[in-house]
Amino acid sequence: MKFPYQFFRGFYYPIIPVVIAKNNKEVKTSAIVDSGATISIFSSNVAVPLGLDTESGNIKPMKFIAC
């Protein structure tokens, strides 16, 4: 698959439009395509309008590789 690259915060990334939905609510946003990712992370600006609780839940430690 090929995705268009867009300039974002000083670098070019493959960015696509996405619609995230829960129940009958939708949020339109953009996402960076990361074909090696096992999870997707979105900000509370996406979660709150969908009625997701961003304060409770389990904390999951994350590891990142920086180049």
SVG drawing of the C-alpha trace seen along z (x, -y; Angstrom):
<svg xmlns="http://www.w3.org/2000/svg" viewBox="-26 -22 45 28">
<polyline fill="none" stroke="black" stroke-width="0.4" points="0.0,0.0 1.1,-3.6 0.2,-6.5 0.7,-10.2 3.4,-11.8 2.7,-15.2 5.1,-17.5 4.3,-17.5 6.5,-18.9 9.6,-19.1 9.4,-15.7 7.4,-13.9 5.0,-11.2 2.4,-8.9 -0.8,-10.5 -4.3,-9.4 -7.8,-10.5 -9.6,-8.2 -13.0,-8.1 -13.1,-6.6 -16.5,-5.6 -18.2,-4.3 -21.9,-3.6 -23.5,-6.3 -20.7,-8.9 -17.9,-9.6 -14.7,-11.7 -12.9,-12.5 -9.2,-13.0 -5.8,-12.1 -3.4,-9.3 0.2,-8.6 0.6,-5.2 3.0,-2.9 3.0,0.5 5.1,1.9 2.9,0.7 0.9,3.1 -1.3,0.4 -2.7,-3.0 -2.7,-6.0 -5.1,-8.9 -5.4,-12.0 -8.2,-12.9 -9.5,-15.3 -10.6,-12.1 -11.6,-10.0 -13.8,-12.5 -16.3,-13.3 -16.8,-9.5 -17.7,-9.3 -14.5,-7.4 -13.2,-7.9 -9.6,-9.1 -9.0,-9.2 -9.7,-5.6 -8.3,-2.3 -5.1,-0.5 -1.7,-2.1 0.3,-0.3 4.0,-0.9 5.3,-1.8 8.7,-1.6 9.7,-3.7 12.6,-3.6 14.0,-7.0 16.2,-7.5"/>
</svg>
